[in-house]
Amino acid sequence: MPKRLNHHLEQLKKEILLLGSMVEDATNKALLALADRRHELATEVIEGDAVVDAREIAVEEECLKILALHQPVAADLRFVIAAMKVNNDLERVGDLASNLAARAIYLISEPPIPIPVEIDEMADSVRAMLRDSLNALVNRDLQLAHKVLHADEDVDSRHKRIYDLLQARMREQPDHIERLVQMLSVSRYLERMADLATNIAEDVVFMVNGEVIRHRPTG
Amino acid sequence: MSALVEMRAFTVRYGSTLALDSIDLDLHAHRVTAVIGPAGAGKSTLLRALNRMNELVAVSSREGTIRLGGVDIHGGDIDPLALRRRVGMTFERPNPFPRSIFDNLAWGLSIHGVDDHVEARIEQALTRVGLWSLLADRLDRPARELSLGDQQRLCIARALVLEPEILLMDEPCSRLDPTSTARIEDLLFDLKTATTIVLVPHSLRQTSRVADDTVLLDAGTLIEAGSTEEMFTRPRRARTEAFVTGRFDV
C-alpha cells in the first residue's frame, strides 16, 4: 500500500479510536453518576460533550483529506466511508451520554428511588457492545461485529421489560411519576446507544466484505 | 516555521516572454512541494530558478531575489556549481550516462572534488532509493541496461549521493509504468526526512498523493500556494478550485 496513504489511514484509525474511548468514558461516568448520585461526574460529562463534538469534526476533516488527496478505492474506500459513518454514530453516543448525565442530575436532586436491576444489566451490555463494535472496526473482526448485532436483540427486550416494570411502578406510586419518567428515559438512551453500536457493527461488515446488511432481520 | 527558500518578487523573462511574474513564495524544509499549473505556466522555470539552471538559457533574464537558508543565491560570492550540489535535480527522462552504474554515481562526487568514502557514499545513495540489494553485485554493468524505472531511481541516487539540501524533480514519473511510479512516490515519502523536495508532478492525482504543499502557477503568475490538503479540499481561490477539479478553462 502506498506509504503516505497508509500513514493517513493509520492516523484516521487512531482518531476514531480516540473518539470511541472518549464516548465510552463519558457513558461510564454518566452511569456512575446515576448509580452513586455524584453530581460533579454528571456535570463533567455534559461539559465534556463539546470536546467530543470537536473530535468528530477533526475525524470528518481527516476523512475528507484522505478522499481528496488519495481518491482511495475498494477496501481503503470502504474503510474511509465506514469511518465517516462510525464517526457520526460515536458523536451521537456522546450526545446520549450527555442526556444520561442530565437525567442523573435531575434524579440526584430528588429523593432516591430504587434503580431497576435491569438498567444495570442493560448498561453492562451496552458498554460491551460499544467496546466490541470499536474493536471489530479496528481489527476488521466480522465475528465480533456479528456478536454485537445479536446483543442488540437482548438489549431491546430488556428495554421492553424495564418499560413494563416502570409503567407498573407508576401505577402503584403516582407521586413518583416524574422520577420514573426520567428513569425510563435512562433506559431509552441506553437502548439508543445499543442501536448506534449496532450501526457501527453493520458498517464493519460493509467495510470488511462490502456487504450492506442494514434493514435486514438478524438471524 | 521559517522558510528554507524565500522567493521575493522573482521574475524571469526569456527574451520578451514573461515566464515568471514577480513570484513571492516560501518553501519549507522536509516537505514535498508540488508545483502545478497548465502547460506554459512556468513550472519548470520556477524549478530551475532554484539552482540557477535558467542561466544556462542564454536569453533569460531575471529580477528579484531567492534566498536559500537566508543567503541570496545570486550573491556575487555564490558559485553556481556549488549551488547545484546543494540543490540537486532529476528530469522527466531518466538520463544515466552511457557508463557503468558505479561511474554514474562516482561522477558527481568527482566533479565536486569528493574523494573520501566514495564506495560508502554510493552504497548509501543506492540504499536510499531501494536499489542497493538489486545492484550491489553488478555495479560495473552499464546503467542503461536497467529498466526505465530503475534508471530513474539511479538518477535520483546520483543526485542524492551529493547529499543535497533540496532535490528538484521535474516530472520524474511521466515516463514510468504504474509500479515504478508507486515506488518513486513511496521514495519521496522516505526521502523528505533527510531532504526537501520540490516536484513538478505529472498529474493532479500524483500531486494530491505525494505533496505536502502545493503551488499553483498560471502563465507565470502565482495563483495560490498552501498545504495540499487545503488546496484540494477548500482552496481559497476560485481558479484553484477550477484547476484541481479539472475545470480550468483558460
Interface residues (C-beta under 8 A of the other chain):
Chain A: P2 K3 R4 L5 H7 E61 L64 K65 A68 L69 H70 Q71
Chain B: A182 E185 D186 F189 D190 R205 S208 R209 V210 T228 E229 F232 T233
